[in-house]
């Protein structure tokens, strides 16, 4: 147990640069952590506010039809679904294929202890998000349906065990995807495609929530009956919480713990084998001598960055998923037509509003797709090789920006064309439907790269720490989302005749910002790059 705690402690301290803050005497490193912590607090309360508003809208709709008791079960199902989906691609890199596998396995520690420590770290990540979803919803539910103090005790205890089973299912699916993809020549591509399909399948269920709010009576019971059949633990959770049933509480906890223990034992037994299979490379048997191909410097660097990008499933899913959703949005509007969405969502004038504001809606997806915010950090201990190349720093910057634009611009173009056709835009609207997301794509790539130069992390052992949890990623993604949503809301407040000129002004300002930031990268960015040490 002591070894398990030590392993878990080391992994926790490695998250978000906590260890550096506690032990580093460098004031810059400590100030970086403080700024990151303040940003984290801001993000936490912003997310909490959004969740509370959503909870209030749902419970009001359910209460209006006399079904407020569906609220706890619904939020538990949401927390479980999010845990399941996010765990699928966390397993690859956290449980298998992690950077310090050889060093960890060389320690005098049982394999089951190593597995348990990594699963517990994954549990802590998911438990925090589950608490953020279920506790506010439980409090708001108690405002509509008065509860005894025992309700809140049960709510807290149950929430601590909610992520266990979905996490195990997600981990098993993640390992299965890795096992299947490893049998193919292009294993990473297959891995990414399979994980993307599963993620899209899970995310598609989230489209039910607008219908719950706008038409709860026709949908809520059908949805929850389906949830009870697919995931029986939801029914046990509901009885334990809404009826303060101690037997159901004990049953829920018992099932969760037993399944977790069995999973740790099973994975511990095949842990080394799974990692060996994952890290094994396959040689081609039909090798032929060919003439050596020569590329330009920028082309060679671009190919290197692109290979690094597609080598990481978590990197791809976290940066390309937004653009995939943008294409799906374009297809949905093309198939169902804006007038039909206006009827479904019960938003008068939706078809007219979306025509002018569509470019800014697409921009919100573009801001979710930033590869450069972690591209410097992901070079890790091999960063010195990149620095030692006889290549200008701005050429290296350009290769990283080009990878980001390879993800955003083509998919943005496809989405823009689909939206232009679906919304029957005129020539000027089509021009800015194409141009506005493009200038934001460039800005996002430049901002992400500059922030990663300012706040690099070369000591990571798990790609998740860089791709999902680093300061540059959080600032770029959440900051970009915040700015784009604020601009979108600002445009909606303008009279309709001023919305297009407002969009033109935003596009021009962002284009100028692109030029300024590129100049900043070529000057200050180069200086920072030369000083970086891995």
C-alpha positions in Angstrom: 0.0 0.0 0.0 2.9 2.3 0.8 4.4 1.7 -2.7 1.0 2.4 -4.3 0.7 5.7 -2.5 4.3 6.7 -3.5 3.7 5.9 -7.2 0.4 7.8 -7.1 1.9 10.8 -5.3 4.7 11.0 -7.9 2.2 11.0 -10.8 -0.1 13.6 -9.1 2.9 15.9 -8.5 3.9 15.5 -12.1 0.6 16.9 -13.2 0.3 20.7 -14.1 3.9 21.3 -12.9 3.1 20.9 -9.2 6.5 19.2 -8.5 8.4 22.0 -10.2 6.5 24.6 -8.1 7.3 22.8 -4.8 10.9 22.2 -5.5 12.2 24.7 -8.0 14.0 27.8 -6.8 13.5 29.5 -10.1 11.1 32.4 -9.6 9.9 32.3 -13.2 8.9 28.7 -12.9 6.9 29.4 -9.7 5.3 32.5 -11.2 4.2 30.4 -14.3 2.5 27.9 -11.9 0.7 30.7 -10.0 -0.6 32.1 -13.3 -1.7 28.7 -14.4 -3.4 28.1 -11.0 -5.3 31.4 -11.3 -6.4 30.5 -14.8 -7.5 27.1 -13.6 -9.7 28.8 -10.9 -11.3 31.1 -13.5 -12.0 28.1 -15.9 -13.4 26.1 -13.0 -15.9 28.8 -12.0 -16.8 29.5 -15.6 -17.6 25.9 -16.2 -19.5 25.6 -12.9 -21.6 28.6 -13.9 -22.4 27.0 -17.3 -23.3 23.7 -15.6 -25.6 25.3 -13.1 -27.5 27.3 -15.8 -27.9 24.1 -17.8 -29.1 22.1 -14.7 -31.6 24.8 -13.9 -33.1 24.8 -17.4 -33.4 21.0 -17.4 -34.9 20.7 -13.9 -37.4 23.4 -14.7 -38.5 21.5 -17.8 -38.8 18.2 -15.9 -40.6 19.8 -13.0 -43.2 21.4 -15.4 -44.3 17.9 -16.4 -44.0 16.4 -12.9 -40.9 14.4 -13.5 -38.2 16.1 -11.4 -37.0 12.7 -10.1 -35.4 12.1 -13.5 -32.8 14.8 -12.9 -30.3 12.9 -10.7 -30.4 9.8 -12.9 -30.0 12.0 -16.0 -26.9 13.8 -14.6 -25.4 10.5 -13.4 -25.8 9.2 -16.9 -24.2 12.3 -18.4 -21.2 12.0 -16.0 -20.8 8.3 -16.8 -21.0 9.0 -20.6 -18.3 11.7 -20.4 -16.1 9.5 -18.3 -16.5 6.6 -20.8 -15.8 8.8 -23.8 -12.8 10.6 -22.4 -11.2 7.5 -20.9 -11.2 5.7 -24.3 -8.2 7.7 -25.5 -6.7 8.4 -22.2 -5.9 4.6 -21.8 -3.5 4.9 -24.7 -0.6 6.8 -23.1 -1.6 6.5 -19.5 -2.0 2.7 -19.1 -0.1 1.5 -22.2 2.7 3.2 -24.2 3.6 5.6 -21.5 7.0 7.2 -21.7 8.6 5.9 -18.5 7.4 2.3 -18.8 10.9 0.8 -18.7 12.0 2.8 -15.7 8.7 2.1 -13.8 8.9 -1.7 -14.5 12.5 -1.8 -13.4 11.5 -0.8 -9.9 10.9 -3.5 -7.2 7.2 -3.1 -7.4 4.5 -5.6 -8.3 2.9 -5.1 -11.7 -0.6 -4.9 -10.1 0.6 -2.0 -8.0 1.8 -0.1 -11.1 -1.6 -0.8 -12.8 -3.6 0.2 -9.7 -1.6 3.5 -9.4 -2.2 4.5 -13.0 -5.9 3.5 -12.8 -6.3 5.5 -9.6 -4.8 8.6 -11.3 -7.3 8.1 -14.1 -10.0 7.8 -11.4 -9.0 11.0 -9.7 -9.2 12.9 -13.0 -12.7 11.5 -13.7 -14.0 11.8 -10.2 -13.3 15.6 -10.1 -15.4 16.1 -13.2 -18.1 13.8 -12.0 -18.3 15.8 -8.8 -18.6 19.0 -10.8 -21.6 17.6 -12.7 -23.5 15.7 -10.1 -23.1 17.8 -6.9 -24.5 21.1 -8.4 -27.3 19.1 -10.1 -28.2 17.5 -6.8 -28.3 20.8 -5.0 -30.5 22.3 -7.6 -32.7 19.2 -7.5 -33.1 19.7 -3.8 -34.4 23.2 -4.4 -37.3 21.8 -6.4 -37.8 18.6 -4.3 -36.9 19.3 -0.6 -34.5 16.6 0.8 -33.2 15.5 4.1 -29.5 16.0 5.1 -29.0 12.3 4.4 -29.7 13.0 0.7 -26.5 15.1 0.5 -24.4 12.4 2.3 -25.7 9.8 -0.2 -25.1 12.1 -3.1 -21.4 12.6 -2.2 -20.8 8.9 -1.5 -22.4 7.8 -4.7 -20.6 10.4 -6.8 -17.2 9.1 -5.6 -18.1 5.7 -7.1 -19.9 6.9 -10.3 -16.8 7.1 -12.5 -15.4 3.6 -11.6 -17.4 1.4 -13.9 -17.5 3.8 -17.0 -13.8 4.3 -16.5 -13.2 0.5 -16.7 -15.4 0.1 -19.7 -13.6 3.1 -21.4 -10.2 1.6 -20.6 -11.2 -1.8 -21.9 -12.5 -0.2 -25.2 -9.3 1.9 -25.4 -7.1 -1.2 -25.0 -9.3 -3.1 -27.5 -8.9 -0.4 -30.1 -5.1 -0.4 -29.5 -5.0 -4.2 -29.8 -7.1 -4.2 -33.1 -5.2 -1.4 -34.7 -1.8 -2.9 -33.8 -2.5 -5.7 -36.3 -2.6 -3.2 -39.2 0.3 -1.7 -41.0 -0.8 1.9 -40.2 -1.8 1.2 -36.6 -2.1 4.8 -35.5 -4.4 5.7 -38.3 -6.7 2.8 -37.5 -6.5 3.6 -33.8 -7.5 7.2 -34.5 -10.4 6.3 -36.7 -11.8 3.7 -34.3 -11.5 6.1 -31.3 -13.1 8.9 -33.3 -16.1 6.7 -34.3 -16.7 5.7 -30.7 -16.3 9.3 -29.5 -18.8 10.6 -32.1 -21.2 7.9 -31.1 -21.0 9.0 -27.5 -21.2 12.7 -28.3 -24.3 12.1 -30.5 -26.3 11.4 -27.4 -25.6 14.9 -26.2 -27.8 16.3 -29.0 -30.8 15.0 -26.9 -30.4 17.7 -24.3 -31.9 20.6 -26.3 -34.9 18.3 -26.9 -35.2 17.6 -23.2 -35.4 21.3 -22.5 -37.7 22.2 -25.4 -40.0 19.1 -25.4 -39.4 17.2 -22.1 -42.7 15.3 -22.0 -42.2 13.6 -25.3 -38.6 12.6 -24.7 -37.5 12.3 -21.1 -39.2 9.0 -20.1 -38.1 7.4 -23.4 -34.5 8.5 -22.8 -34.3 7.4 -19.2 -36.0 4.0 -19.9 -33.3 3.4 -22.5 -30.6 4.5 -20.1 -31.9 2.1 -17.4 -31.8 -0.8 -19.8 -28.3 0.0 -21.3 -26.7 0.9 -17.9 -28.6 -0.8 -15.0 -26.4 0.9 -12.4 -28.3 4.1 -13.2 -31.4 2.6 -11.7 -29.6 1.5 -8.6 -28.1 5.0 -8.2 -31.6 6.6 -8.6 -33.1 4.4 -5.9 -30.2 4.9 -3.5 -30.3 8.7 -3.9 -34.0 9.7 -4.5 -35.3 7.1 -1.9 -32.2 7.2 0.4 -32.2 3.4 0.1 -29.2 2.2 2.1 -29.3 -1.3 0.4 -29.1 0.2 -3.0 -26.2 2.4 -1.9 -24.3 -0.6 -0.6 -25.1 -2.5 -3.8 -23.8 0.3 -6.0 -20.6 0.7 -4.0 -20.0 -3.1 -3.8 -20.5 -3.6 -7.6 -18.2 -0.7 -8.4 -15.4 -1.9 -6.1 -15.6 -5.5 -7.1 -15.4 -4.7 -10.8 -12.5 -2.3 -10.2 -10.6 -5.0 -8.2 -11.2 -7.6 -10.9 -10.1 -5.3 -13.6 -6.9 -4.4 -11.8 -6.1 -8.1 -11.4 -6.9 -8.9 -15.0 -4.9 -6.0 -16.5 -2.0 -6.6 -14.1 -1.8 -10.1 -15.4 -1.4 -9.0 -19.0 0.1 -5.6 -18.5 3.6 -6.4 -19.8 2.2 -8.3 -22.7 -0.1 -5.4 -23.7 2.7 -2.8 -23.6 5.0 -5.2 -25.5 2.4 -5.6 -28.3 1.8 -1.8 -28.3 5.4 -0.9 -28.7 6.3 -3.6 -31.2 7.0 -2.3 -34.7 6.4 -4.3 -37.8 9.0 -4.5 -40.6 7.9 -4.7 -44.2 8.9 -7.8 -46.1 8.8 -6.3 -49.6 11.5 -3.7 -49.1 13.0 -2.5 -52.3 16.0 -0.2 -53.1 14.8 3.1 -54.6 16.4 6.4 -55.4 16.7 8.8 -52.4 14.0 11.5 -52.4 15.1 15.0 -51.5 12.8 17.6 -50.0 13.2 21.2 -49.3 13.9 22.2 -45.7 10.4 23.4 -45.0 8.9 20.3 -46.6 11.1 18.0 -44.6 10.3 19.8 -41.3 6.6 19.8 -42.2 6.6 16.0 -42.9 8.4 15.5 -39.6 5.8 17.5 -37.7 2.9 15.8 -39.5 4.3 12.3 -38.6 4.6 13.4 -35.0 1.1 14.6 -35.0 -0.5 11.4 -36.4 1.7 9.3 -34.1 -0.4 10.3 -31.1 -4.1 9.4 -30.8 -4.8 11.8 -28.0 -3.1 14.6 -29.9 -5.3 14.1 -32.9 -8.6 13.6 -31.1 -8.1 16.7 -28.9 -7.2 18.9 -31.8 -9.1 17.6 -34.8 -12.4 16.7 -33.1 -13.7 20.3 -33.2 -13.3 20.5 -37.0 -14.9 17.1 -37.4 -17.9 18.4 -35.5 -17.9 21.5 -37.7 -18.2 19.3 -40.8 -21.0 17.3 -39.1 -22.8 20.6 -38.4 -22.6 21.6 -42.1 -23.9 18.2 -43.2 -26.8 18.4 -40.7 -27.9 21.8 -41.9 -27.6 20.7 -45.5 -29.8 17.6 -44.8 -32.4 18.9 -42.4 -32.5 22.6 -43.5 -32.4 25.6 -41.1 -36.2 25.9 -41.1 -36.5 22.4 -39.6 -34.0 23.2 -36.9 -36.0 26.3 -36.1 -39.1 24.1 -35.5 -37.2 21.5 -33.5 -35.4 24.0 -31.3 -38.4 26.3 -31.1 -36.2 29.4 -31.7 -38.1 32.0 -33.8 -36.0 33.5 -36.6 -33.2 30.9 -36.3 -32.9 30.4 -40.0 -32.4 34.2 -40.6 -30.0 34.6 -37.6 -27.7 31.7 -38.6 -27.0 33.0 -42.1 -25.1 36.1 -40.9 -23.6 34.5 -37.8 -22.5 31.2 -39.4 -18.9 32.3 -39.8 -18.5 33.1 -36.1 -20.2 29.8 -35.2 -17.6 28.0 -37.3 -14.8 30.0 -35.7 -15.7 28.5 -32.3 -14.9 25.1 -33.7 -11.7 26.4 -35.2 -10.5 27.7 -31.8 -10.9 24.2 -30.4 -8.4 22.9 -33.0 -4.9 24.1 -32.0 -2.0 21.8 -32.5 0.8 24.4 -31.9 0.0 25.0 -28.2 1.7 21.7 -27.4 3.9 21.1 -30.5 7.1 22.5 -28.8 6.5 20.6 -25.6 5.9 17.3 -27.4 9.4 17.4 -28.8 10.4 16.5 -25.2 14.0 15.5 -24.5 14.7 15.4 -28.2 14.1 19.2 -28.5 17.9 19.7 -28.5 18.0 17.9 -31.9 15.6 20.4 -33.4 17.6 23.3 -32.0 20.9 21.9 -33.4 19.6 21.7 -37.0 21.1 24.3 -39.4 17.7 25.8 -39.9 16.2 29.2 -39.1 13.9 29.2 -36.1 11.2 30.9 -38.1 11.3 28.0 -40.6 10.6 25.6 -37.7 7.8 27.8 -36.5 6.3 27.8 -40.0 6.4 24.0 -40.2 4.4 23.7 -36.9 1.9 26.3 -38.0 1.5 24.5 -41.3 0.4 21.3 -39.5 -2.2 23.2 -37.6 -3.5 24.8 -40.8 -3.5 21.4 -42.5 -6.1 20.3 -39.9 -8.2 23.5 -39.8 -8.2 25.0 -43.2 -9.4 22.0 -45.4 -12.1 21.0 -42.9 -13.1 24.7 -42.5 -13.4 25.0 -46.2 -15.6 22.0 -46.5 -17.8 23.2 -43.6 -18.0 26.7 -45.2 -19.1 25.3 -48.5 -21.7 23.1 -46.9 -23.1 26.0 -44.8 -23.1 28.3 -47.8 -25.2 25.9 -49.8 -27.5 25.0 -46.9 -28.1 28.6 -45.9 -28.3 30.0 -49.5 -25.8 32.8 -48.9 -25.2 35.6 -51.3 -21.7 36.4 -52.7 -20.5 38.7 -49.9 -21.7 36.3 -47.2 -19.9 33.4 -49.0 -16.7 35.4 -49.1 -16.7 35.9 -45.4 -17.9 32.4 -44.7 -14.6 31.3 -46.2 -12.4 34.2 -45.0 -13.4 34.7 -41.4 -12.7 31.2 -40.1 -9.4 31.1 -42.1 -8.0 34.3 -40.4 -9.0 32.9 -37.0 -7.3 29.6 -37.9 -4.0 31.4 -38.5 -4.4 33.5 -35.3 -5.1 30.4 -33.2 -2.0 28.6 -34.6 0.2 31.6 -34.0 -1.1 32.3 -30.5 -0.7 28.6 -29.5 2.9 28.5 -30.8 3.9 31.7 -29.0 2.3 30.5 -25.7 4.1 27.2 -26.0 7.4 29.0 -26.5 6.6 31.0 -23.3 5.5 28.0 -21.3 7.1 24.8 -22.5 7.1 21.4 -20.7 9.8 19.0 -21.7 9.7 16.8 -18.6 6.3 15.1 -19.3 6.0 11.3 -19.1 2.4 11.2 -20.4 1.3 13.1 -23.5 -2.1 13.9 -21.8 -0.2 16.3 -19.5 0.9 18.4 -22.5 -2.0 18.0 -24.9 -4.9 18.5 -22.5 -3.6 19.9 -19.2 -0.9 22.4 -20.1 -1.2 26.2 -19.6 -0.8 27.0 -23.4 -3.5 24.5 -24.3 -6.0 25.8 -21.8 -5.3 29.4 -22.6 -5.5 28.9 -26.4 -8.6 26.7 -26.4 -10.6 28.3 -23.6 -9.5 31.8 -24.4 -10.2 31.3 -28.1 -13.6 29.8 -27.3 -14.3 32.7 -24.9 -13.4 35.4 -27.4 -15.3 33.8 -30.3 -18.4 33.3 -28.2 -18.2 36.8 -26.9 -17.9 38.2 -30.5 -20.8 35.9 -31.6 -23.0 37.2 -28.8 -21.9 40.8 -29.5 -23.0 40.4 -33.1 -26.4 39.1 -32.1 -27.0 42.2 -30.1 -26.5 44.4 -33.2 -29.3 45.3 -35.5 -29.5 42.8 -38.3 -28.4 45.4 -40.9 -25.2 46.0 -38.9 -24.2 42.4 -38.4 -22.5 41.9 -41.7 -20.4 45.1 -41.4 -19.5 44.0 -37.8 -18.4 40.6 -39.2 -16.2 42.4 -41.8 -14.6 44.6 -39.1 -13.8 41.5 -37.0 -12.3 39.8 -39.9 -10.1 42.8 -40.8 -8.9 43.2 -37.2 -8.0 39.5 -36.9 -6.1 39.6 -40.2 -4.0 42.5 -39.0 -3.5 40.7 -35.7 -2.2 37.7 -37.7 0.5 39.9 -39.4 1.5 41.5 -36.0 1.8 38.1 -34.2 3.8 36.6 -37.1 6.2 39.5 -36.8 6.4 38.9 -33.1 7.2 35.2 -33.6 10.0 36.2 -36.0 11.6 38.6 -33.4 10.8 37.8 -29.8 9.7 34.2 -30.6 13.1 33.4 -32.1 14.9 34.9 -29.1 12.8 32.7 -26.7 13.4 29.6 -28.9 17.2 30.0 -28.8 17.1 30.3 -25.0 15.0 27.2 -24.4 16.7 24.2 -22.8 15.1 20.7 -22.6 
